[in-house]
Amino acid sequence: MTVTPIFSYTPQNATLIAGLLVGFSTASTDPDSSTPAGTWSAWNGLTDIGDIGNSGSFIEQTTLADTTKRYISGMKDTQEIEMTYYKYAGDTDQAALKAAAEAGSNIWVKCQWKNGDTAKFQAAISGYALVGGGNEDGVKAKVTMRINGDVTFVDAS
C-alpha cells in the first residue's frame, strides 16, 4: 500500500530561549502606543518566566439529537505567572519593579526573543518574594502576576 503524505515536512532548528530580553514599564498605558513612545526598563537577571498567553474554557453545546458531546470555545481567561530573577545590588530597575510589586501596581511587560518575536501584555502584580535556597545559591526574587487582557504576539518573520 502506498501512503500519500498529507503535507511535505522539512526539519528545522528551534530557537533557544537563551538571549530573551524582558522589559517592564509602570506606565498606565502601553509604552509603545504613547506619544512620544515610552521607555522599557530592563528586567535584569531573569532565570525563569512562566507561560505567556490566554486560553478559553469549553462550553458544552450537546443536544438530545447528538451522539457525541459537542463544544464551543468560551471566554478567554488569563493565567497567573511567576518570573524569577537574580537580585542585583544597586539595580535601580529591580528596585522600581519591587516598589511596583509592593504597591500592587499594574505593569506592562514586553518579551523579545533573539529571533525577533515579541509578546506584550499588562499584568497585575500580586506578590513579591525572596526565593529560598542553599549555601551556594545566588539571591533570587520572584514576582507573581496575572495577565490583564489579551497578549499581543508579533512574529518577526
C-alpha positions as CSV (number, residue, x, y, z in Angstrom):
1,M,0.0,0.0,0.0
2,T,1.3,3.5,-0.9
3,V,0.7,6.2,1.6
4,T,0.3,9.7,0.3
5,P,1.7,12.3,2.9
6,I,-0.8,14.9,4.0
7,F,2.0,17.5,3.7
8,S,5.7,17.9,3.0
9,Y,7.9,18.1,6.1
10,T,11.3,19.8,6.3
11,P,13.1,19.6,9.7
12,Q,14.0,22.9,11.3
13,N,16.1,24.1,14.2
14,A,14.2,25.6,17.2
15,T,15.2,28.9,18.7
16,L,16.7,28.7,22.2
17,I,15.2,30.8,24.9
18,A,18.7,32.0,25.8
19,G,19.1,35.6,24.8
20,L,15.5,36.5,25.8
21,L,15.1,40.2,26.7
22,V,12.3,41.2,29.0
23,G,11.4,44.8,29.8
24,F,8.7,46.3,32.0
25,S,7.0,49.7,32.5
26,T,5.0,51.1,35.3
27,A,3.2,53.5,32.8
28,S,-0.6,53.4,32.9
29,T,-0.9,53.0,29.2
30,D,1.1,50.9,26.7
31,P,4.5,52.5,26.4
32,D,4.7,51.6,22.7
33,S,1.5,53.5,21.8
34,S,2.2,56.7,23.7
35,T,3.5,59.8,22.0
36,P,6.4,60.1,22.3
37,A,7.0,56.4,22.8
38,G,7.6,55.4,26.4
39,T,10.6,53.5,27.6
40,W,11.0,50.0,28.9
41,S,13.1,49.3,32.0
42,A,15.3,46.2,31.8
43,W,14.2,43.2,33.9
44,N,17.7,42.1,34.6
45,G,18.8,38.7,36.0
46,L,15.8,36.7,34.8
47,T,16.2,33.0,35.2
48,D,12.7,31.7,34.6
49,I,9.5,33.0,33.1
50,G,6.1,31.4,33.2
51,D,3.9,30.6,30.2
52,I,2.6,33.7,28.5
53,G,-0.8,33.6,26.9
54,N,-4.6,33.3,27.3
55,S,-6.8,30.3,26.9
56,G,-10.6,29.8,26.8
57,S,-12.8,27.4,28.5
58,F,-15.0,24.9,26.7
59,I,-18.8,25.3,26.8
60,E,-20.8,22.1,26.1
61,Q,-23.5,22.5,23.5
62,T,-24.7,18.9,23.2
63,T,-28.3,18.4,22.1
64,L,-30.5,15.4,22.6
65,A,-30.0,14.6,18.9
66,D,-26.2,14.4,19.2
67,T,-24.4,11.1,19.7
68,T,-21.2,12.7,20.8
69,K,-20.7,15.7,23.1
70,R,-20.1,19.0,21.2
71,Y,-18.3,22.1,22.4
72,I,-17.7,25.7,21.6
73,S,-14.9,28.0,22.9
74,G,-15.8,30.1,25.8
75,M,-14.3,33.4,27.0
76,K,-10.6,33.6,27.2
77,D,-9.1,33.7,30.7
78,T,-5.6,34.8,31.7
79,Q,-3.1,33.0,33.8
80,E,-1.0,33.7,36.8
81,I,2.7,33.7,36.0
82,E,5.8,34.0,38.1
83,M,9.1,35.5,36.9
84,T,12.2,34.6,38.9
85,Y,15.4,36.7,38.8
86,Y,18.8,37.1,40.4
87,K,18.7,40.1,42.8
88,Y,21.5,42.6,41.9
89,A,22.7,45.1,44.5
90,G,22.1,48.7,43.3
91,D,20.0,47.8,40.3
92,T,17.5,50.7,40.0
93,D,15.2,48.9,37.6
94,Q,14.9,45.9,40.0
95,A,14.2,48.4,42.8
96,A,11.4,50.0,40.7
97,L,9.9,46.6,40.0
98,K,10.0,45.7,43.7
99,A,8.3,49.0,44.6
100,A,5.6,48.3,42.0
101,A,5.1,44.8,43.4
102,E,4.8,46.1,47.0
103,A,2.2,48.7,45.9
104,G,0.2,46.1,44.0
105,S,0.5,48.1,40.8
106,N,-0.2,47.0,37.2
107,I,2.8,46.9,34.9
108,W,3.4,46.4,31.2
109,V,5.7,43.6,30.2
110,K,7.4,43.1,26.9
111,C,9.4,40.0,25.9
112,Q,11.7,39.8,22.9
113,W,13.2,36.5,21.8
114,K,16.5,36.6,19.9
115,N,14.7,35.7,16.7
116,G,12.8,39.0,17.0
117,D,9.4,37.5,18.1
118,T,7.7,39.6,20.8
119,A,4.9,39.3,23.4
120,K,3.5,42.2,25.2
121,F,0.9,42.4,28.0
122,Q,-0.3,44.3,31.0
123,A,-0.3,42.5,34.3
124,A,-1.5,43.0,37.9
125,I,1.3,42.2,40.4
126,S,0.0,40.2,43.4
127,G,3.3,39.4,45.1
128,Y,7.0,39.7,45.6
129,A,9.2,37.2,47.4
130,L,12.8,36.3,48.0
131,V,13.4,32.8,46.8
132,G,14.8,30.3,49.3
133,G,18.0,28.4,48.5
134,G,21.2,26.8,49.8
135,N,24.7,28.0,50.7
136,E,25.9,28.2,47.1
137,D,22.8,29.7,45.6
138,G,22.6,33.3,44.4
139,V,19.9,35.5,46.0
140,K,16.8,35.5,43.8
141,A,13.5,37.2,43.9
142,K,10.2,36.4,42.1
143,V,7.2,38.4,41.1
144,T,3.8,36.8,40.8
145,M,1.3,38.4,38.4
146,R,-1.8,37.8,36.4
147,I,-2.1,39.0,32.8
148,N,-4.8,41.6,32.2
149,G,-6.5,41.2,28.8
150,D,-5.1,39.9,25.6
151,V,-1.4,39.2,25.0
152,T,-0.1,40.9,21.8
153,F,2.2,38.4,19.9
154,V,4.3,39.6,17.0
155,D,6.2,37.1,14.9
156,A,9.4,38.6,13.4
157,S,9.1,36.5,10.2
